[in-house]
Each structure stands twice: as C-alpha cells, then as structure tokens.
Amino acid sequence: MSVKIRLKRFGSKKRPYYRIVVIDSRNPRDGMTLDEVGIYRPVEHENQVQLESDKVKDWLSKGALVTATVKNILNSQNIKLK
C-alpha cells in the first residue's frame, strides 16, 4: 500500500480550501482518508496554513510520500524533507 500526503478539496466555487490528508494513493482525491494533518486556505491572507507537525513527521517517518504542492507548503512551514 502506497501512502501519500496530499490535498483534499473543499469549499465553494472560487473559494476553495483544502485539508492536508494522508491517503492511499489508489483512492480518489476526495476519497476516504487515513488521517488529516492540516488545513490550507489559499484565498485567506492570514492563517493560510495550520499543521499538526508531529503527525506529519510521524507519517513521513513511516514512509509516506508527499505531493509537490504539499512539499512546498511544508517547506514554507519549516518542515524540511529529505
């Protein structure tokens, strides 16, 4: 089973927000998740990203892969990836 940390879309038209989730790579984008580790609101000017860094680091240590967008978000929050 390949596990990825990626975005799950919510919100209305032109007002999206995303949950940063841990999900099996075979599931669809908005499918069943294993864990939710944060929120990303690209439209907001303040508090765009809220992360539970301990959960993120735990999943990364277990071998979860990260998508490109989530990698940029994590790097902006000073969670460095190998």
mmCIF file as gemmi writes it, N, C-alpha and C atoms, coordinates in Angstrom:
data_model
loop_
_atom_site.group_PDB
_atom_site.id
_atom_site.type_symbol
_atom_site.label_atom_id
_atom_site.label_alt_id
_atom_site.label_comp_id
_atom_site.label_asym_id
_atom_site.label_entity_id
_atom_site.label_seq_id
_atom_site.pdbx_PDB_ins_code
_atom_site.Cartn_x
_atom_site.Cartn_y
_atom_site.Cartn_z
_atom_site.occupancy
_atom_site.B_iso_or_equiv
_atom_site.pdbx_formal_charge
_atom_site.auth_seq_id
_atom_site.auth_asym_id
_atom_site.pdbx_PDB_model_num
ATOM 1 N N . MET Axp A 1 ? 0.853 -1.186 0 1 0 ? 1 A 1
ATOM 2 C CA . MET Axp A 1 ? 0 0 0 1 0 ? 1 A 1
ATOM 3 C C . MET Axp A 1 ? 0.89 1.237 0 1 0 ? 1 A 1
ATOM 4 N N . SER Axp A 2 ? 0.713 2.099 -0.98 1 0 ? 2 A 1
ATOM 5 C CA . SER Axp A 2 ? 1.466 3.333 -1.082 1 0 ? 2 A 1
ATOM 6 C C . SER Axp A 2 ? 0.64 4.468 -0.466 1 0 ? 2 A 1
ATOM 7 N N . VAL Axp A 3 ? 1.228 5.15 0.482 1 0 ? 3 A 1
ATOM 8 C CA . VAL Axp A 3 ? 0.529 6.213 1.201 1 0 ? 3 A 1
ATOM 9 C C . VAL Axp A 3 ? 1.122 7.55 0.787 1 0 ? 3 A 1
ATOM 10 N N . LYS Axp A 4 ? 0.243 8.527 0.536 1 0 ? 4 A 1
ATOM 11 C CA . LYS Axp A 4 ? 0.679 9.865 0.155 1 0 ? 4 A 1
ATOM 12 C C . LYS Axp A 4 ? 0.063 10.909 1.07 1 0 ? 4 A 1
ATOM 13 N N . ILE Axp A 5 ? 0.791 12.005 1.225 1 0 ? 5 A 1
ATOM 14 C CA . ILE Axp A 5 ? 0.254 13.188 1.902 1 0 ? 5 A 1
ATOM 15 C C . ILE Axp A 5 ? -0.088 14.164 0.783 1 0 ? 5 A 1
ATOM 16 N N . ARG Axp A 6 ? -1.386 14.48 0.647 1 0 ? 6 A 1
ATOM 17 C CA . ARG Axp A 6 ? -1.823 15.348 -0.429 1 0 ? 6 A 1
ATOM 18 C C . ARG Axp A 6 ? -3.02 16.188 0.006 1 0 ? 6 A 1
ATOM 19 N N . LEU Axp A 7 ? -3.523 17.007 -0.93 1 0 ? 7 A 1
ATOM 20 C CA . LEU Axp A 7 ? -4.621 17.916 -0.628 1 0 ? 7 A 1
ATOM 21 C C . LEU Axp A 7 ? -5.966 17.288 -0.981 1 0 ? 7 A 1
ATOM 22 N N . LYS Axp A 8 ? -6.963 17.62 -0.177 1 0 ? 8 A 1
ATOM 23 C CA . LYS Axp A 8 ? -8.339 17.201 -0.415 1 0 ? 8 A 1
ATOM 24 C C . LYS Axp A 8 ? -9.176 18.481 -0.486 1 0 ? 8 A 1
ATOM 25 N N . ARG Axp A 9 ? -9.869 18.719 -1.593 1 0 ? 9 A 1
ATOM 26 C CA . ARG Axp A 9 ? -10.533 19.999 -1.844 1 0 ? 9 A 1
ATOM 27 C C . ARG Axp A 9 ? -11.907 20.081 -1.181 1 0 ? 9 A 1
ATOM 28 N N . PHE Axp A 10 ? -12.162 21.256 -0.59 1 0 ? 10 A 1
ATOM 29 C CA . PHE Axp A 10 ? -13.461 21.603 -0.028 1 0 ? 10 A 1
ATOM 30 C C . PHE Axp A 10 ? -13.763 23.039 -0.412 1 0 ? 10 A 1
ATOM 31 N N . GLY Axp A 11 ? -14.91 23.543 -0.014 1 0 ? 11 A 1
ATOM 32 C CA . GLY Axp A 11 ? -15.267 24.926 -0.279 1 0 ? 11 A 1
ATOM 33 C C . GLY Axp A 11 ? -16.154 25.063 -1.488 1 0 ? 11 A 1
ATOM 34 N N . SER Axp A 12 ? -16.535 26.293 -1.748 1 0 ? 12 A 1
ATOM 35 C CA . SER Axp A 12 ? -17.433 26.559 -2.863 1 0 ? 12 A 1
ATOM 36 C C . SER Axp A 12 ? -16.643 27.025 -4.082 1 0 ? 12 A 1
ATOM 37 N N . LYS Axp A 13 ? -17.374 27.323 -5.123 1 0 ? 13 A 1
ATOM 38 C CA . LYS Axp A 13 ? -16.759 27.772 -6.36 1 0 ? 13 A 1
ATOM 39 C C . LYS Axp A 13 ? -16.005 29.08 -6.125 1 0 ? 13 A 1
ATOM 40 N N . LYS Axp A 14 ? -14.759 29.12 -6.54 1 0 ? 14 A 1
ATOM 41 C CA . LYS Axp A 14 ? -13.856 30.27 -6.417 1 0 ? 14 A 1
ATOM 42 C C . LYS Axp A 14 ? -13.511 30.616 -4.968 1 0 ? 14 A 1
ATOM 43 N N . ARG Axp A 15 ? -13.865 29.8 -4.002 1 0 ? 15 A 1
ATOM 44 C CA . ARG Axp A 15 ? -13.492 29.997 -2.591 1 0 ? 15 A 1
ATOM 45 C C . ARG Axp A 15 ? -13.013 28.659 -2.011 1 0 ? 15 A 1
ATOM 46 N N . PRO Axp A 16 ? -11.982 28.069 -2.601 1 0 ? 16 A 1
ATOM 47 C CA . PRO Axp A 16 ? -11.579 26.739 -2.138 1 0 ? 16 A 1
ATOM 48 C C . PRO Axp A 16 ? -10.798 26.801 -0.838 1 0 ? 16 A 1
ATOM 49 N N . TYR Axp A 17 ? -10.859 25.718 -0.103 1 0 ? 17 A 1
ATOM 50 C CA . TYR Axp A 17 ? -9.896 25.461 0.947 1 0 ? 17 A 1
ATOM 51 C C . TYR Axp A 17 ? -9.601 23.979 0.914 1 0 ? 17 A 1
ATOM 52 N N . TYR Axp A 18 ? -8.466 23.619 1.438 1 0 ? 18 A 1
ATOM 53 C CA . TYR Axp A 18 ? -8.005 22.241 1.321 1 0 ? 18 A 1
ATOM 54 C C . TYR Axp A 18 ? -7.651 21.693 2.688 1 0 ? 18 A 1
ATOM 55 N N . ARG Axp A 19 ? -7.857 20.398 2.86 1 0 ? 19 A 1
ATOM 56 C CA . ARG Axp A 19 ? -7.347 19.682 4.013 1 0 ? 19 A 1
ATOM 57 C C . ARG Axp A 19 ? -6.117 18.922 3.554 1 0 ? 19 A 1
ATOM 58 N N . ILE Axp A 20 ? -5.084 18.95 4.345 1 0 ? 20 A 1
ATOM 59 C CA . ILE Axp A 20 ? -3.887 18.174 4.059 1 0 ? 20 A 1
ATOM 60 C C . ILE Axp A 20 ? -4.099 16.82 4.709 1 0 ? 20 A 1
ATOM 61 N N . VAL Axp A 21 ? -4.158 15.773 3.895 1 0 ? 21 A 1
ATOM 62 C CA . VAL Axp A 21 ? -4.562 14.461 4.377 1 0 ? 21 A 1
ATOM 63 C C . VAL Axp A 21 ? -3.542 13.4 4.005 1 0 ? 21 A 1
ATOM 64 N N . VAL Axp A 22 ? -3.586 12.303 4.759 1 0 ? 22 A 1
ATOM 65 C CA . VAL Axp A 22 ? -2.819 11.105 4.442 1 0 ? 22 A 1
ATOM 66 C C . VAL Axp A 22 ? -3.813 10.121 3.849 1 0 ? 22 A 1
ATOM 67 N N . ILE Axp A 23 ? -3.504 9.64 2.64 1 0 ? 23 A 1
ATOM 68 C CA . ILE Axp A 23 ? -4.467 8.842 1.899 1 0 ? 23 A 1
ATOM 69 C C . ILE Axp A 23 ? -3.733 7.768 1.092 1 0 ? 23 A 1
ATOM 70 N N . ASP Axp A 24 ? -4.399 6.657 0.872 1 0 ? 24 A 1
ATOM 71 C CA . ASP Axp A 24 ? -3.863 5.624 -0.004 1 0 ? 24 A 1
ATOM 72 C C . ASP Axp A 24 ? -3.847 6.185 -1.425 1 0 ? 24 A 1
ATOM 73 N N . SER Axp A 25 ? -2.754 5.995 -2.129 1 0 ? 25 A 1
ATOM 74 C CA . SER Axp A 25 ? -2.6 6.615 -3.449 1 0 ? 25 A 1
ATOM 75 C C . SER Axp A 25 ? -3.598 6.095 -4.471 1 0 ? 25 A 1
ATOM 76 N N . ARG Axp A 26 ? -4.211 4.948 -4.227 1 0 ? 26 A 1
ATOM 77 C CA . ARG Axp A 26 ? -5.19 4.397 -5.171 1 0 ? 26 A 1
ATOM 78 C C . ARG Axp A 26 ? -6.576 5.013 -5.001 1 0 ? 26 A 1
ATOM 79 N N . ASN Axp A 27 ? -6.823 5.7 -3.899 1 0 ? 27 A 1
ATOM 80 C CA . ASN Axp A 27 ? -8.12 6.336 -3.658 1 0 ? 27 A 1
ATOM 81 C C . ASN Axp A 27 ? -8.248 7.623 -4.455 1 0 ? 27 A 1
ATOM 82 N N . PRO Axp A 28 ? -9.478 8.047 -4.783 1 0 ? 28 A 1
ATOM 83 C CA . PRO Axp A 28 ? -9.661 9.325 -5.48 1 0 ? 28 A 1
ATOM 84 C C . PRO Axp A 28 ? -9.312 10.507 -4.579 1 0 ? 28 A 1
ATOM 85 N N . ARG Axp A 29 ? -9.184 11.685 -5.195 1 0 ? 29 A 1
ATOM 86 C CA . ARG Axp A 29 ? -8.767 12.891 -4.473 1 0 ? 29 A 1
ATOM 87 C C . ARG Axp A 29 ? -9.621 13.161 -3.238 1 0 ? 29 A 1
ATOM 88 N N . ASP Axp A 30 ? -10.928 13.039 -3.362 1 0 ? 30 A 1
ATOM 89 C CA . ASP Axp A 30 ? -11.82 13.331 -2.245 1 0 ? 30 A 1
ATOM 90 C C . ASP Axp A 30 ? -12.327 12.057 -1.585 1 0 ? 30 A 1
ATOM 91 N N . GLY Axp A 31 ? -11.578 10.987 -1.693 1 0 ? 31 A 1
ATOM 92 C CA . GLY Axp A 31 ? -11.982 9.699 -1.132 1 0 ? 31 A 1
ATOM 93 C C . GLY Axp A 31 ? -11.677 9.576 0.35 1 0 ? 31 A 1
ATOM 94 N N . MET Axp A 32 ? -11.78 8.33 0.848 1 0 ? 32 A 1
ATOM 95 C CA . MET Axp A 32 ? -11.575 8.052 2.261 1 0 ? 32 A 1
ATOM 96 C C . MET Axp A 32 ? -10.105 8.272 2.652 1 0 ? 32 A 1
ATOM 97 N N . THR Axp A 33 ? -9.886 8.942 3.771 1 0 ? 33 A 1
ATOM 98 C CA . THR Axp A 33 ? -8.539 9.27 4.212 1 0 ? 33 A 1
ATOM 99 C C . THR Axp A 33 ? -8.135 8.419 5.411 1 0 ? 33 A 1
ATOM 100 N N . LEU Axp A 34 ? -6.832 8.324 5.618 1 0 ? 34 A 1
ATOM 101 C CA . LEU Axp A 34 ? -6.307 7.636 6.787 1 0 ? 34 A 1
ATOM 102 C C . LEU Axp A 34 ? -6.172 8.588 7.969 1 0 ? 34 A 1
ATOM 103 N N . ASP Axp A 35 ? -5.771 9.843 7.679 1 0 ? 35 A 1
ATOM 104 C CA . ASP Axp A 35 ? -5.56 10.828 8.734 1 0 ? 35 A 1
ATOM 105 C C . ASP Axp A 35 ? -5.592 12.23 8.131 1 0 ? 35 A 1
ATOM 106 N N . GLU Axp A 36 ? -6.039 13.208 8.912 1 0 ? 36 A 1
ATOM 107 C CA . GLU Axp A 36 ? -5.995 14.604 8.5 1 0 ? 36 A 1
ATOM 108 C C . GLU Axp A 36 ? -4.936 15.304 9.333 1 0 ? 36 A 1
ATOM 109 N N . VAL Axp A 37 ? -3.995 15.959 8.653 1 0 ? 37 A 1
ATOM 110 C CA . VAL Axp A 37 ? -2.862 16.546 9.361 1 0 ? 37 A 1
ATOM 111 C C . VAL Axp A 37 ? -2.799 18.065 9.272 1 0 ? 37 A 1
ATOM 112 N N . GLY Axp A 38 ? -3.715 18.699 8.53 1 0 ? 38 A 1
ATOM 113 C CA . GLY Axp A 38 ? -3.678 20.15 8.455 1 0 ? 38 A 1
ATOM 114 C C . GLY Axp A 38 ? -4.722 20.721 7.524 1 0 ? 38 A 1
ATOM 115 N N . ILE Axp A 39 ? -4.707 22.068 7.456 1 0 ? 39 A 1
ATOM 116 C CA . ILE Axp A 39 ? -5.632 22.819 6.614 1 0 ? 39 A 1
ATOM 117 C C . ILE Axp A 39 ? -4.831 23.857 5.839 1 0 ? 39 A 1
ATOM 118 N N . TYR Axp A 40 ? -5.203 24.064 4.574 1 0 ? 40 A 1
ATOM 119 C CA . TYR Axp A 40 ? -4.577 25.077 3.722 1 0 ? 40 A 1
ATOM 120 C C . TYR Axp A 40 ? -5.673 25.912 3.09 1 0 ? 40 A 1
ATOM 121 N N . ARG Axp A 41 ? -5.623 27.235 3.34 1 0 ? 41 A 1
ATOM 122 C CA . ARG Axp A 41 ? -6.613 28.164 2.775 1 0 ? 41 A 1
ATOM 123 C C . ARG Axp A 41 ? -5.885 29.158 1.866 1 0 ? 41 A 1
ATOM 124 N N . PRO Axp A 42 ? -5.84 28.91 0.554 1 0 ? 42 A 1
ATOM 125 C CA . PRO Axp A 42 ? -5.061 29.779 -0.334 1 0 ? 42 A 1
ATOM 126 C C . PRO Axp A 42 ? -5.653 31.17 -0.533 1 0 ? 42 A 1
ATOM 127 N N . VAL Axp A 43 ? -6.947 31.355 -0.287 1 0 ? 43 A 1
ATOM 128 C CA . VAL Axp A 43 ? -7.595 32.645 -0.529 1 0 ? 43 A 1
ATOM 129 C C . VAL Axp A 43 ? -7.384 33.604 0.644 1 0 ? 43 A 1
ATOM 130 N N . GLU Axp A 44 ? -7.239 33.081 1.844 1 0 ? 44 A 1
ATOM 131 C CA . GLU Axp A 44 ? -7.084 33.903 3.044 1 0 ? 44 A 1
ATOM 132 C C . GLU Axp A 44 ? -5.719 34.594 3.058 1 0 ? 44 A 1
ATOM 133 N N . HIS Axp A 45 ? -5.65 35.756 3.69 1 0 ? 45 A 1
ATOM 134 C CA . HIS Axp A 45 ? -4.38 36.469 3.804 1 0 ? 45 A 1
ATOM 135 C C . HIS Axp A 45 ? -3.659 36.112 5.098 1 0 ? 45 A 1
ATOM 136 N N . GLU Axp A 46 ? -4.4 35.759 6.128 1 0 ? 46 A 1
ATOM 137 C CA . GLU Axp A 46 ? -3.809 35.369 7.411 1 0 ? 46 A 1
ATOM 138 C C . GLU Axp A 46 ? -4.188 33.932 7.712 1 0 ? 46 A 1
ATOM 139 N N . ASN Axp A 47 ? -3.331 33.267 8.439 1 0 ? 47 A 1
ATOM 140 C CA . ASN Axp A 47 ? -3.572 31.878 8.848 1 0 ? 47 A 1
ATOM 141 C C . ASN Axp A 47 ? -3.888 30.973 7.665 1 0 ? 47 A 1
ATOM 142 N N . GLN Axp A 48 ? -3.058 31.036 6.631 1 0 ? 48 A 1
ATOM 143 C CA . GLN Axp A 48 ? -3.288 30.213 5.456 1 0 ? 48 A 1
ATOM 144 C C . GLN Axp A 48 ? -3.065 28.736 5.733 1 0 ? 48 A 1
ATOM 145 N N . VAL Axp A 49 ? -2.088 28.43 6.584 1 0 ? 49 A 1
ATOM 146 C CA . VAL Axp A 49 ? -1.725 27.032 6.816 1 0 ? 49 A 1
ATOM 147 C C . VAL Axp A 49 ? -1.784 26.731 8.307 1 0 ? 49 A 1
ATOM 148 N N . GLN Axp A 50 ? -2.456 25.64 8.648 1 0 ? 50 A 1
ATOM 149 C CA . GLN Axp A 50 ? -2.462 25.128 10.021 1 0 ? 50 A 1
ATOM 150 C C . GLN Axp A 50 ? -2.07 23.668 9.932 1 0 ? 50 A 1
ATOM 151 N N . LEU Axp A 51 ? -0.96 23.313 10.586 1 0 ? 51 A 1
ATOM 152 C CA . LEU Axp A 51 ? -0.444 21.953 10.507 1 0 ? 51 A 1
ATOM 153 C C . LEU Axp A 51 ? -0.281 21.349 11.888 1 0 ? 51 A 1
ATOM 154 N N . GLU Axp A 52 ? -0.442 20.052 11.953 1 0 ? 52 A 1
ATOM 155 C CA . GLU Axp A 52 ? -0.065 19.289 13.133 1 0 ? 52 A 1
ATOM 156 C C . GLU Axp A 52 ? 1.262 18.63 12.783 1 0 ? 52 A 1
ATOM 157 N N . SER Axp A 53 ? 2.364 19.345 13.088 1 0 ? 53 A 1
ATOM 158 C CA . SER Axp A 53 ? 3.677 18.923 12.608 1 0 ? 53 A 1
ATOM 159 C C . SER Axp A 53 ? 4.112 17.576 13.168 1 0 ? 53 A 1
ATOM 160 N N . ASP Axp A 54 ? 3.67 17.236 14.378 1 0 ? 54 A 1
ATOM 161 C CA . ASP Axp A 54 ? 4.048 15.936 14.929 1 0 ? 54 A 1
ATOM 162 C C . ASP Axp A 54 ? 3.432 14.791 14.128 1 0 ? 54 A 1
ATOM 163 N N . LYS Axp A 55 ? 2.186 14.961 13.676 1 0 ? 55 A 1
ATOM 164 C CA . LYS Axp A 55 ? 1.55 13.94 12.842 1 0 ? 55 A 1
ATOM 165 C C . LYS Axp A 55 ? 2.241 13.835 11.483 1 0 ? 55 A 1
ATOM 166 N N . VAL Axp A 56 ? 2.605 14.981 10.909 1 0 ? 56 A 1
ATOM 167 C CA . VAL Axp A 56 ? 3.278 14.989 9.605 1 0 ? 56 A 1
ATOM 168 C C . VAL Axp A 56 ? 4.606 14.253 9.711 1 0 ? 56 A 1
ATOM 169 N N . LYS Axp A 57 ? 5.397 14.57 10.727 1 0 ? 57 A 1
ATOM 170 C CA . LYS Axp A 57 ? 6.696 13.926 10.897 1 0 ? 57 A 1
ATOM 171 C C . LYS Axp A 57 ? 6.544 12.432 11.158 1 0 ? 57 A 1
ATOM 172 N N . ASP Axp A 58 ? 5.5 12.054 11.879 1 0 ? 58 A 1
ATOM 173 C CA . ASP Axp A 58 ? 5.251 10.64 12.145 1 0 ? 58 A 1
ATOM 174 C C . ASP Axp A 58 ? 4.952 9.889 10.852 1 0 ? 58 A 1
ATOM 175 N N . TRP Axp A 59 ? 4.094 10.448 9.992 1 0 ? 59 A 1
ATOM 176 C CA . TRP Axp A 59 ? 3.763 9.791 8.729 1 0 ? 59 A 1
ATOM 177 C C . TRP Axp A 59 ? 4.962 9.758 7.79 1 0 ? 59 A 1
ATOM 178 N N . LEU Axp A 60 ? 5.771 10.816 7.8 1 0 ? 60 A 1
ATOM 179 C CA . LEU Axp A 60 ? 6.966 10.815 6.96 1 0 ? 60 A 1
ATOM 180 C C . LEU Axp A 60 ? 7.953 9.75 7.411 1 0 ? 60 A 1
ATOM 181 N N . SER Axp A 61 ? 8.055 9.543 8.716 1 0 ? 61 A 1
ATOM 182 C CA . SER Axp A 61 ? 8.957 8.503 9.221 1 0 ? 61 A 1
ATOM 183 C C . SER Axp A 61 ? 8.458 7.108 8.875 1 0 ? 61 A 1
ATOM 184 N N . LYS Axp A 62 ? 7.152 6.964 8.664 1 0 ? 62 A 1
ATOM 185 C CA . LYS Axp A 62 ? 6.579 5.678 8.268 1 0 ? 62 A 1
ATOM 186 C C . LYS Axp A 62 ? 6.7 5.426 6.775 1 0 ? 62 A 1
ATOM 187 N N . GLY Axp A 63 ? 7.176 6.426 6.009 1 0 ? 63 A 1
ATOM 188 C CA . GLY Axp A 63 ? 7.409 6.233 4.588 1 0 ? 63 A 1
ATOM 189 C C . GLY Axp A 63 ? 6.375 6.832 3.673 1 0 ? 63 A 1
ATOM 190 N N . ALA Axp A 64 ? 5.549 7.75 4.16 1 0 ? 64 A 1
ATOM 191 C CA . ALA Axp A 64 ? 4.554 8.389 3.307 1 0 ? 64 A 1
ATOM 192 C C . ALA Axp A 64 ? 5.241 9.315 2.301 1 0 ? 64 A 1
ATOM 193 N N . LEU Axp A 65 ? 4.744 9.317 1.075 1 0 ? 65 A 1
ATOM 194 C CA . LEU Axp A 65 ? 5.254 10.196 0.037 1 0 ? 65 A 1
ATOM 195 C C . LEU Axp A 65 ? 4.483 11.507 0.069 1 0 ? 65 A 1
ATOM 196 N N . VAL Axp A 66 ? 5.097 12.565 -0.47 1 0 ? 66 A 1
ATOM 197 C CA . VAL Axp A 66 ? 4.496 13.896 -0.424 1 0 ? 66 A 1
ATOM 198 C C . VAL Axp A 66 ? 4.344 14.411 -1.852 1 0 ? 66 A 1
ATOM 199 N N . THR Axp A 67 ? 3.181 15.007 -2.169 1 0 ? 67 A 1
ATOM 200 C CA . THR Axp A 67 ? 2.992 15.608 -3.48 1 0 ? 67 A 1
ATOM 201 C C . THR Axp A 67 ? 3.76 16.927 -3.554 1 0 ? 67 A 1
ATOM 202 N N . ALA Axp A 68 ? 3.931 17.445 -4.754 1 0 ? 68 A 1
ATOM 203 C CA . ALA Axp A 68 ? 4.734 18.65 -4.96 1 0 ? 68 A 1
ATOM 204 C C . ALA Axp A 68 ? 4.151 19.862 -4.23 1 0 ? 68 A 1
ATOM 205 N N . THR Axp A 69 ? 2.841 20.037 -4.291 1 0 ? 69 A 1
ATOM 206 C CA . THR Axp A 69 ? 2.207 21.185 -3.643 1 0 ? 69 A 1
ATOM 207 C C . THR Axp A 69 ? 2.349 21.107 -2.129 1 0 ? 69 A 1
ATOM 208 N N . VAL Axp A 70 ? 2.134 19.935 -1.575 1 0 ? 70 A 1
ATOM 209 C CA . VAL Axp A 70 ? 2.266 19.771 -0.123 1 0 ? 70 A 1
ATOM 210 C C . VAL Axp A 70 ? 3.714 19.944 0.295 1 0 ? 70 A 1
ATOM 211 N N . LYS Axp A 71 ? 4.644 19.531 -0.538 1 0 ? 71 A 1
ATOM 212 C CA . LYS Axp A 71 ? 6.067 19.72 -0.229 1 0 ? 71 A 1
ATOM 213 C C . LYS Axp A 71 ? 6.391 21.206 -0.101 1 0 ? 71 A 1
ATOM 214 N N . ASN Axp A 72 ? 5.854 22.026 -1.015 1 0 ? 72 A 1
ATOM 215 C CA . ASN Axp A 72 ? 6.059 23.477 -0.936 1 0 ? 72 A 1
ATOM 216 C C . ASN Axp A 72 ? 5.443 24.053 0.329 1 0 ? 72 A 1
ATOM 217 N N . ILE Axp A 73 ? 4.266 23.573 0.705 1 0 ? 73 A 1
ATOM 218 C CA . ILE Axp A 73 ? 3.596 24.051 1.918 1 0 ? 73 A 1
ATOM 219 C C . ILE Axp A 73 ? 4.419 23.68 3.146 1 0 ? 73 A 1
ATOM 220 N N . LEU Axp A 74 ? 4.902 22.451 3.207 1 0 ? 74 A 1
ATOM 221 C CA . LEU Axp A 74 ? 5.688 22.008 4.359 1 0 ? 74 A 1
ATOM 222 C C . LEU Axp A 74 ? 7.001 22.782 4.458 1 0 ? 74 A 1
ATOM 223 N N . ASN Axp A 75 ? 7.658 23.025 3.325 1 0 ? 75 A 1
ATOM 224 C CA . ASN Axp A 75 ? 8.895 23.803 3.346 1 0 ? 75 A 1
ATOM 225 C C . ASN Axp A 75 ? 8.652 25.235 3.811 1 0 ? 75 A 1
ATOM 226 N N . SER Axp A 76 ? 7.495 25.807 3.456 1 0 ? 76 A 1
ATOM 227 C CA . SER Axp A 76 ? 7.189 27.158 3.923 1 0 ? 76 A 1
ATOM 228 C C . SER Axp A 76 ? 6.926 27.21 5.417 1 0 ? 76 A 1
ATOM 229 N N . GLN Axp A 77 ? 6.563 26.054 6.002 1 0 ? 77 A 1
ATOM 230 C CA . GLN Axp A 77 ? 6.309 25.965 7.433 1 0 ? 77 A 1
ATOM 231 C C . GLN Axp A 77 ? 7.507 25.413 8.198 1 0 ? 77 A 1
ATOM 232 N N . ASN Axp A 78 ? 8.68 25.397 7.552 1 0 ? 78 A 1
ATOM 233 C CA . ASN Axp A 78 ? 9.945 24.95 8.144 1 0 ? 78 A 1
ATOM 234 C C . ASN Axp A 78 ? 9.945 23.492 8.563 1 0 ? 78 A 1
ATOM 235 N N . ILE Axp A 79 ? 9.225 22.661 7.821 1 0 ? 79 A 1
ATOM 236 C CA . ILE Axp A 79 ? 9.317 21.208 7.993 1 0 ? 79 A 1
ATOM 237 C C . ILE Axp A 79 ? 10.126 20.734 6.799 1 0 ? 79 A 1
ATOM 238 N N . LYS Axp A 80 ? 11.399 20.483 7.025 1 0 ? 80 A 1
ATOM 239 C CA . LYS Axp A 80 ? 12.31 20.129 5.928 1 0 ? 80 A 1
ATOM 240 C C . LYS Axp A 80 ? 12.177 18.651 5.599 1 0 ? 80 A 1
ATOM 241 N N . LEU Axp A 81 ? 12.14 18.371 4.312 1 0 ? 81 A 1
ATOM 242 C CA . LEU Axp A 81 ? 12.045 16.998 3.82 1 0 ? 81 A 1
ATOM 243 C C . LEU Axp A 81 ? 13.409 16.557 3.322 1 0 ? 81 A 1
ATOM 244 N N . LYS Axp A 82 ? 13.661 15.267 3.426 1 0 ? 82 A 1
ATOM 245 C CA . LYS Axp A 82 ? 14.946 14.724 2.972 1 0 ? 82 A 1
ATOM 246 C C . LYS Axp A 82 ? 14.997 14.66 1.467 1 0 ? 82 A 1
